[in-house]
């Protein structure tokens, strides 16, 4: 697992926690709900347990491209991955109880939430997902064989401590009846160091600032003394203002285009007794990723939700999920009608908590049927949001490709290098992009941590920066550009191999750097490490990475004109060191290894980079852990194909905010620009289109 790379917050995600004893729950606070829905009997599959496997959370590929195919680059169908059974699970670490103390202001907020969310008001709240269950049965309203195998559910009047109702009041609800403004979804608590996190579906909110009186009522159930009433046995926990974390791509693209990002984290304040969420209810569910499409088939999964007609949770016990479209969990259980959005998929549920591997949402915001529900896949994207919530980072703002120009512009991008250049990215450890244009201009695009880049210069955002104006020197003579930390300053440097064999390092690139535009300019940060006329004029490809066993990207894999492949470790201002031959001169690499690039795709704990190769026939391969294994372990991402023959610029980097260099930037021959986020050593990640083809 990659705990070293992720720091404190992500260590909380990846390290298993046995749980801690919880404080005594608050006295029940009577709250009312709507009448219970009838149960629907069916066949229950035999419950089986799925053992936990090790591995770092990684994202799967998407079978569909977000881009529009053109005549030159037709998108090929992706084959379904076989079930590997690998189910890596990030679990949250715990904080000592005495680290958390409620303030008088927080207790006042909790009392205000209780005053607003009276039993009568909650009873009148309507589901935030009114379309759930509108169709009869099966896709398009027809019964399918899969529907016939659905599992029965039941109402659990004892309640579930870690599951509850998420209460919503919209400031700008368009409905004319003010009494209908109050809505609800389902939600569940997630184990975290701050003991205050809740997960639900992003489509319950679709925004971060137009709601008020948000609250979570864990353990919601019918009052045992009065079945006509509902109670919140642990109290009402207000959602802190502005503490909603939704992926910026979901905010921009909406529930249809970004349906695989339909999850949100919320931070609660304490209840009116000053108890934090997990102190009141006990440890939350443990966030667990299913990072490959083959892992979407899970056993021993319990589905929990709160239909609008139920005062207690509806529970579908110990059933199985399957993959849908290669990026969604699908579960067939009766009775999951409007109101269940955001309800948890819990693996290995023990009656109180389990591993949360999904929430009702994703495909068609959770499905149009009450007997089939879906979840977006939990991969590195959910880990990124969790880390934001744990660290109390600024929530995402809507992000997209606006301002990056059109395909006509990007046809002139001739090379790219990635690294943490901008001062903002040096803090967040996000990846930026330096682009070399056909006219010699050099441009820095800061990363937005959402598989995209900031362009232009908008308020509150890093600015796109020109590092060099158009010039003949860079246009005609800069043959290869790459980037790494060669000078040991914990800042990224730009390396340039010129056509005459000179190799130059420009140290510590950031938004204030101005690169030279003529041979007479020699700025203070310029370091020459190979003279003109050196053997480096025969270097045709250079891939920077961590191949030497340390934490710095200061090693090179080089493909030479005769097909030889060599590795240099610990390159610095003094030059190239420790050359090791990986392959002797050969015809295959000489004639067909068109593009090589370094990235971290396999989740190795020692940060050893892998080598990405695009071959002349469009085949894509990754060689795992080059530092340790050389070129011995080859994985095929795609077989020979016509599409990838048209990939002109390829640059792996860390563009998704998960701190792993597993996202692949591509500029296509038609000017389209894409990022394949969370790519694995054996599977391309989902494609995010930044610039459409033209």
Helices and strands as residue ranges (DSSP letters): H 3-14, E 29-30, G 97-99, H 104-116, H 119-124, E 126-127, G 139-141, H 145-148, E 154-156, E 163-170, G 178-180, E 182-190, E 197-200, G 202-204, E 211-218, E 221-223, E 226-232, E 237-246, H 248-257, G 259-261, E 264-268, H 277-281, E 286-287, G 293-296, E 301-305, E 313-319, E 322-324, E 328-331, E 344-347, E 355-359, G 363-366, E 373-376, H 380-391, H 407-410, E 413-419, H 423-428, E 432-437, E 442-445, E 465-468, H 472-477, E 478-484, E 493-498, E 503-506, E 526-530, G 535-538, E 539-545, E 555-560, E 565-568, E 580-583, H 587-592, E 593-599, E 610-615, E 620-623, H 626-629, E 634-638, G 644-646, E 647-653, E 663-668, E 673-677, E 686-691
